[in-house]
Amino acid sequence: MSMGPVMLDVQGLELQAEERELLLHPAVGGVILFSRNYESPEQVTKLAADIHAVRQPPLLIAVDQEGGRVQRFRDGFFRLPPVGVFSELYDDNPAAALALVEDAGWLMASEVLSVGVDLSFAPVLDLDLGVSAVIGDRAFHRTPEAVTELAMAYQRGMHQAGMASVGKHFPGHGGVAIDSHHGLPEDERSLADLQQQDLIPFARLARNGMNSVMVAHVLYSQVDSQPAGFSRYWLTGILRDAMQFQGVIFSDDLSMGGAEWAGDYPQRAQLALQAGCDMVLVCNQPERAVEVVESLSNYTDPAAQLRLARMHGRQFPARETLRQGQRWKSVTTRLARCETESWLDMDME
């Protein structure tokens, strides 16, 4: 059975019989986990193993484990700082910042892989332009050059651990104030302006091993009349053709307010896939997820299936062996000195 184009979620700490049945549907290709799915490393390891055992090739399992405000697995995991804390160090000592960020990417990826989860949606390539509260310290820096260098270092660490990278949120969420979880933001900058700022990290990483991107639910009204996540101009014309990007394109969650522009849930999924997405996410709306899956019963895209098959974790280290290793001890000691802000749950449930 090939991997389908839909990534959905499950409701609790264990896989239920009706969820197992849904995961067997050919339109399903992945599962995203949230804080509600996590109790302990042992519990989530079993959940991931149960999901992987449902079918072959195994479904892709993902999580948002950026650090700071966005870290789904906490107790029993190292509490990662938001990547924005590295900006000041980068300004003072770029070499030291890049080395630490590479280690942070390795640590995040290694811990996630150690419980059997394939990938975390990271790194964030948005710029901290002082406009978007939902991005803020989730961004590495305010300048495209610094974001590029820091994100490439983080990606190197992820790759060392055996995890594919997911640059987000293409083509850049940092220039809008509205949170796309709640509405459709509009960025009125020209394509030329975006090419001088927000697009630089995506273009650079597209040429340097970035495995996938996640697309923003943002309307760039001077560039195209359709929001980026539903825009063939952005996904095919810019990302595939101009940037020569060959990896996976994920939609952002189709349950977000920024996706309502595209109609009902099946319409949202169809438009995103037609625009160039390889996989669409439907989160926190189980009935709507079923509607999307059923609407795509006959959908096939062999090229997307090949791209998605390369997103599985390449190695899953034993958790105790990882935590006893010298690199884990060294990295966690250094990262523990970074300041962190209060922990906010961004599951958006």
C-alpha positions in Angstrom: 0.0 0.0 0.0 1.4 3.4 -1.0 1.4 6.5 1.2 -1.7 8.7 0.8 -1.8 12.5 0.7 -3.5 13.1 4.1 -1.8 13.6 7.5 -4.3 13.5 10.4 -4.2 13.2 14.2 -5.4 10.7 16.8 -7.3 11.6 19.9 -5.5 10.1 22.9 -2.6 8.2 24.4 -3.5 4.9 22.7 -4.6 4.1 19.2 -8.3 3.3 19.1 -9.9 0.6 16.9 -11.8 3.1 14.7 -8.6 5.2 14.3 -6.7 2.1 13.3 -9.3 1.4 10.6 -9.1 5.0 9.3 -5.3 4.8 9.1 -5.7 1.8 6.7 -7.5 4.0 4.2 -5.3 4.5 1.1 -5.7 8.3 1.2 -3.9 8.4 4.6 -0.2 8.9 4.6 0.7 10.2 8.1 -0.2 11.1 11.6 0.8 14.2 13.6 1.0 14.0 17.4 0.1 16.7 19.9 0.6 17.2 23.6 -2.6 15.3 24.3 -0.9 12.2 22.7 2.0 12.4 25.1 2.3 11.2 28.7 5.8 9.7 28.9 8.6 8.5 26.5 7.5 4.9 27.1 3.9 5.6 26.3 4.6 7.6 23.1 7.1 5.0 21.9 4.4 2.4 22.1 1.9 4.7 20.3 4.4 5.4 17.5 5.1 1.7 17.2 1.4 0.9 17.0 0.9 3.5 14.3 3.9 2.3 12.3 2.6 -1.3 12.5 -0.7 -0.5 11.0 0.5 -0.9 7.4 3.5 -1.1 5.1 5.2 1.0 4.1 4.7 2.6 7.5 2.8 5.8 7.9 4.8 9.0 8.5 4.7 10.2 12.1 5.4 13.9 12.8 5.3 16.3 15.7 6.0 20.0 16.3 9.1 20.0 18.6 10.7 23.3 17.9 11.3 24.3 21.5 10.1 27.2 23.5 6.4 27.7 23.1 6.1 24.9 20.6 7.3 21.6 22.2 4.7 18.8 22.3 6.9 16.3 24.2 8.0 17.7 27.5 8.3 15.6 30.6 11.1 13.2 30.0 12.5 15.3 27.2 15.0 18.1 27.4 13.1 21.4 27.4 14.5 23.1 24.4 14.8 26.9 24.3 13.1 28.9 21.6 15.5 29.3 18.7 15.3 33.1 18.9 17.6 32.9 21.9 20.4 32.2 19.5 20.1 35.5 17.7 22.1 37.6 20.3 24.8 34.9 20.4 25.0 34.9 16.6 25.5 38.7 16.6 28.3 38.5 19.1 30.0 35.2 18.0 28.6 33.7 14.8 30.9 30.6 14.9 29.9 29.7 18.5 26.2 30.2 17.7 26.3 28.0 14.6 28.1 25.3 16.5 25.5 25.4 19.3 22.5 25.5 16.9 23.9 22.5 15.0 24.0 20.6 18.3 20.5 21.8 19.2 19.2 20.5 15.9 20.9 17.1 16.6 19.5 17.0 20.1 15.9 17.8 19.1 16.0 15.3 16.3 17.7 12.5 18.3 15.2 12.7 21.1 12.2 12.6 18.8 13.6 9.7 16.8 14.4 7.8 20.0 10.7 7.4 20.6 10.0 6.2 17.1 8.6 9.5 15.6 10.0 10.2 12.1 10.2 14.0 12.0 9.6 17.3 13.6 8.3 20.2 11.6 11.5 22.3 11.8 13.4 24.5 11.2 11.4 27.7 11.1 12.7 29.9 8.3 10.5 32.9 9.0 12.1 36.2 9.9 11.5 37.9 13.2 10.5 41.3 11.7 8.8 42.4 15.0 5.4 42.1 13.4 4.1 38.6 13.9 3.5 37.5 17.5 2.8 33.9 16.5 6.3 33.8 15.1 8.3 36.0 17.4 11.1 34.0 19.1 10.2 30.9 17.0 12.4 32.6 14.4 16.2 32.4 14.5 16.8 36.1 13.7 15.5 39.2 12.1 17.8 39.2 9.0 17.5 36.7 6.2 21.3 36.1 6.1 21.4 35.1 9.8 18.3 33.0 9.6 19.8 31.2 6.6 23.1 30.4 8.3 21.4 29.4 11.6 18.8 27.2 9.9 21.4 25.5 7.8 23.3 24.7 11.0 20.2 23.4 12.6 19.4 21.3 9.6 22.9 19.8 9.6 22.3 18.7 13.2 18.9 17.1 12.2 20.6 15.3 9.3 23.3 14.0 11.6 20.6 12.5 13.8 18.9 10.9 10.9 15.9 13.2 10.5 14.6 15.0 7.4 14.2 18.8 7.6 11.0 20.8 7.1 11.5 24.5 6.4 8.5 26.6 7.4 6.4 28.6 6.7 7.0 29.2 2.9 7.2 31.9 1.6 7.5 33.6 5.0 5.0 34.3 7.8 7.1 37.0 9.6 5.6 40.0 7.9 2.0 39.8 9.0 0.4 40.5 12.3 -2.7 38.3 12.1 -2.3 34.7 13.4 -3.2 32.4 10.5 -4.7 30.0 13.1 -7.5 32.5 13.4 -7.8 34.3 10.1 -6.2 34.9 6.7 -3.3 37.3 7.0 -2.5 39.5 4.1 1.1 40.5 3.2 1.0 43.5 0.8 4.7 43.4 -0.1 5.8 42.9 -3.7 7.5 39.8 -4.9 10.8 41.8 -5.3 10.6 42.8 -1.6 10.0 39.2 -0.6 12.9 38.1 -2.7 15.1 40.5 -0.8 14.0 39.2 2.6 11.7 36.3 3.4 12.5 34.1 0.4 16.2 34.1 0.9 16.4 31.3 3.5 14.0 29.1 1.5 16.0 29.6 -1.7 19.3 28.9 0.0 18.1 25.8 1.9 16.3 24.5 -1.2 19.8 24.3 -2.8 21.4 22.8 0.3 19.6 19.7 1.4 16.2 20.8 2.7 14.0 17.8 2.5 10.6 19.5 2.6 8.7 22.7 3.3 5.4 23.6 5.0 3.4 26.4 3.3 1.9 29.4 5.1 -1.8 30.2 5.0 -1.0 33.8 4.0 -2.2 35.9 1.1 0.5 37.9 -0.7 -1.9 40.1 -2.5 0.7 41.8 -4.7 1.9 38.5 -6.0 -1.1 36.2 -6.4 -4.8 36.3 -5.7 -4.7 32.9 -3.9 -3.1 32.3 -0.5 0.3 30.6 -0.8 -1.0 27.2 0.4 -3.5 27.1 -2.4 -1.4 28.9 -5.0 0.0 27.1 -8.1 2.0 30.2 -8.7 3.8 30.0 -5.4 4.2 26.2 -5.1 4.9 25.3 -8.8 6.1 28.6 -10.3 8.3 29.8 -7.5 9.2 26.9 -5.3 9.4 24.1 -7.8 10.4 25.9 -11.0 12.4 29.1 -9.9 14.0 27.6 -6.7 14.3 24.1 -8.3 13.0 22.5 -5.0 12.7 18.7 -5.3 11.4 17.8 -1.8 8.1 17.3 -0.2 5.5 20.2 0.1 3.3 20.0 3.2 0.2 22.2 3.6 -0.2 23.8 7.0 -3.3 22.6 8.9 -6.4 22.9 6.8 -8.4 23.4 10.0 -6.8 26.8 10.6 -8.7 30.1 10.0 -6.4 31.0 7.2 -7.6 28.0 5.2 -11.3 28.8 5.3 -10.8 30.9 2.2 -10.7 27.7 0.1 -14.2 26.4 1.1 -15.2 23.2 2.9 -12.6 20.7 4.0 -12.6 18.5 0.9 -12.3 21.6 -1.3 -9.4 22.9 0.8 -7.6 19.6 0.3 -8.3 19.4 -3.4 -7.1 23.0 -4.0 -3.9 22.5 -1.9 -3.0 19.3 -3.8 -3.8 20.9 -7.2 -1.6 23.8 -6.3 1.3 21.4 -5.7 1.2 20.1 -2.1 2.2 16.5 -1.7 0.5 16.1 1.7 -2.3 18.0 3.5 -2.8 18.2 7.2 -6.2 18.0 8.9 -5.9 18.5 12.7 -8.3 18.5 15.6 -11.3 17.9 13.4 -11.8 14.2 13.2 -15.1 14.3 11.4 -13.7 16.7 8.8 -10.6 14.5 8.5 -12.8 11.6 7.5 -14.5 13.8 4.9 -11.2 14.7 3.4 -9.9 11.1 3.4 -13.1 9.8 1.7 -13.0 12.6 -0.9 -9.5 11.5 -1.9 -10.2 7.8 -2.2 -9.2 7.7 -5.8 -6.4 10.3 -5.6 -2.9 9.2 -6.8 0.3 11.0 -7.3 3.2 8.6 -7.8 5.9 11.4 -7.7 4.5 12.7 -4.4 4.5 9.2 -3.0 8.2 8.7 -3.8 9.0 12.0 -2.2 7.1 11.2 0.9 8.7 7.8 1.3 12.1 9.5 1.8 10.8 11.4 4.8 10.9 8.5 7.3 13.5 8.6 10.1 16.7 7.0 9.0 17.7 5.8 12.5 16.0 5.4 15.8 18.5 5.5 18.6 17.9 3.7 21.9 16.7 6.3 24.4 18.9 5.3 27.3 22.0 5.0 25.1 21.4 8.4 23.7 21.0 10.0 27.1 24.2 8.4 28.4 26.2 9.6 25.4 28.8 12.4 25.8 27.2 14.6 23.1 23.8 14.5 24.7 25.3 15.5 28.1 27.4 18.2 26.6 24.6 19.7 24.5 22.0 19.7 27.2 24.4 21.3 29.7 25.1 24.2 27.3 21.5 24.6 26.2 20.3 24.7 29.8 22.1 28.0 30.1 19.9 29.6 27.5 17.0 31.7 28.8 13.5 30.3 28.1 10.1 32.0 28.3 7.0 30.7 29.9 5.6 27.5 28.4 2.5 28.1 26.4 0.5 25.3 24.8 0.2 26.0 21.1 -1.8 22.9 20.2 -4.6 25.4 19.1 -7.3 23.0 20.3 
